[in-house]
Amino acid sequence: MQIDPHEPPLSAPLRLAFDYTRSVGPLLGEFFTALRERRIVGVRGSDGRVHVPPAEYDPVTYEQLTEIVPVASVGTVLSWTWQPEPLEGQPLDRPFAWALIRLDGADTPLLHAVAADGPEAVSTGARVHAHWIDETVGAITDIAYFALGDEAEEVPPPAEGLDPVTMLVVPTSLEVLHTASMPESAFLRALEKGTLLGARSGDDGKVYFPPREANPATGQTLDQFVELADTGTVTTFAIINIPFAGQRIKPPYVAAYVLLDGADIPVLHLVSDIDANEVRMGMRVKAVWKPREEWGLGIDNIEYFRPSGEPDAEYDTYKHHL
């Protein structure tokens, strides 16, 4: 099968996101607990300098640091740069300055946002103070931003009975514009039409599904495209019993590698319409497609694979594809 090499590659925005969760340890735990109480603390090093944010280990001796030192929520701008077009997730949704701020009582600068009406309002040496969010949680974002002026904000007394901060959850995301390769674009366009497209290597004859640019063993270009059946054989599988964040299917369910008839590389997909404990290696399966009006540019056009009712495949027919 030939594809049109003049057809432009597909591209689409891709967002990868997850919550990064970590334990903060005793020193940073005090720092974040203080932020929740609208206070700022640092740590004293062996040379007498006070580090804000706290350094867990001394930059001079590399020994663990433990002496907590309170500092002011007011400080001086040491250097700055203007952010004319804020990005999603940044402290302010209007133009602002990023600044290195040395708080009174500290010796090292803290990077944070400074709210100002324009770049002409910010200067090296400017005095600024922390502006706190209404409901603090124990994170650096409890400081909404720094405002111009050297008078600290009045803050309410800290809430009583709260446990110290021991864990930190940071939502993390990355957005890119993904441009598919020619084989990948051909594969996706075929899926939109209900066709499973593989690519055959001209040197060893192996058929790769999904298609890729080159044979990974020889580096030879894969430019022979073949249509594959939507039936295949389960090679290996896992029964998912443990729930996790973002899971869309209620456990237990089966994720299996399915070797499509005519392919040499199995594809990972779901196996359903059968009790999880009855799924087995060699079981013959057939794709269950979503309704035609729900098809898009993705392998999820196949909702899952189900037993086809055929006799199991002999182990020798797929043992080299595990």
Buried (B, 14 or more C-beta within 10 A) or exposed (E): EEBEEEEEEBEEEEEEEEEEEEEBEEBBBBBBBBBBBBBBBBBBBEEEBBBBBBBBEBEEEEEEBEEBBEBBBBBBBBEBEBBEEBEEEEBBEEBBBBBBBBBBBBBBBBEBBBBBEEBEEBEEEBBBBBBBEEEBEBBBBBBBBBBBEEEEEEEEEEEEEEEEBBEBEEEEEEEEEEEBEBBBBBBBBBBEEEEBBBBBBEEEEBBBBBBBBBBEEEEEBBBBBBEBEBBBBBBBBEBBEEEEEEEEEEEEBBBBBBBBBBBBBBBEBBBBEBEBEEBEBBBBBBBBBEEEEEBEBEBBBBBBBBBBEEEBBEEEEBEEBE
